[in-house]
Amino acid sequence: MERFRIDGDADRSYVIRVDEAEGPTDELVRVLIEIDLQTFSESTFSTYTAAAFLRQEKVYLLRADDVVIGTCVLMRCWDRPNEVMVLSMGIRPGWRGRGLGQRFLNGVLERLKTQGIRAVALMVGADDRRAIKVYEDVGFQHIQTALEDKRTGETLLMMRLQLQDDAPVATLHR
């Protein structure tokens, strides 16, 4: 945990921490969908899929005091059970552009390392320079063009970060 002060508000600081979600609640499902909709142009989750990810996969929460201001959803890779894929990561508007994305991602990566995860992969829009910079700043490398959507013209890049080489293969579920 660390204290975080928002620019221009010298009287207020927040305790920033990264927590792993402990399973689905109505409130967490709502927050996961809400932050996702504030981050992406298209919805990633339905109520059903948000609850399923909260139950079966890894979901991390970025908190300012006790308020969830960010979410990171990860899924285990089927053919490499010691690797996870970031499906969604977002921070609420108003908290963005303050270095919290890097802090959040570093907190998630540290927890994954202690759980024996060897690598993390993700896809990001090739035009999303801010997100690419955050990922590169924590060590992700561009490994390939993952998808070129002919309909929208969007190109997605695959990025990957090797966390450790000597970790035991992690179990499939918590």
Secondary structure as UniProt FT lines:
FT   STRAND          2..5
FT   TURN            7..8
FT   TURN            10..11
FT   STRAND          13..20
FT   HELIX           26..39
FT   HELIX           47..56
FT   STRAND          58..64
FT   TURN            65..66
FT   STRAND          67..76
FT   TURN            81..82
FT   STRAND          83..91
FT   TURN            93..94
FT   TURN            96..97
FT   HELIX           100..114
FT   TURN            115..116
FT   STRAND          119..125
FT   TURN            126..127
FT   HELIX           129..137
FT   TURN            138..139
FT   STRAND          141..148
FT   TURN            150..152
FT   STRAND          155..162
//
